[in-house]
Amino acid sequence: MLLAVLVGNRADFEAMWSFTRAELMVRDDGLAAWKWDPAATPRVTDVNNASDGD
């Protein structure tokens, strides 16, 4: 997302932010879940945050 902002690519930023909000923002504390698996149901297989990235 940062790279999209740096190169001025708003469309890519919005696509990634939309995905993040829809798929990863499942916690009550505002942090994103770190593990998403498109083959799993539900797709978030670990709701813990990535402490090295948040």
NORMOQUI-V694308 format. One record per backbone hydrogen bond with DSSP energy under -0.5 kcal/mol. CO is the residue of the C=O (numbers start at 1). NH is the residue of the N-H. If there is no record, write none. Layout:
co: [CO | CO]
nh: [NH | NH]
This chain:
co: [1 | 2 | 3 | 4 | 5 | 8 | 9 | 10 | 11 | 12 | 13 | 14 | 15 | 16 | 17 | 18 | 19 | 19 | 20 | 20 | 24 | 24 | 27 | 31 | 34 | 35 | 35 | 37 | 43 | 43 | 46 | 46 | 48 | 49 | 50 | 50]
nh: [5 | 6 | 7 | 9 | 8 | 10 | 13 | 14 | 15 | 16 | 17 | 18 | 19 | 20 | 21 | 22 | 23 | 24 | 24 | 25 | 26 | 33 | 30 | 27 | 36 | 45 | 46 | 40 | 37 | 45 | 34 | 35 | 34 | 51 | 53 | 54]
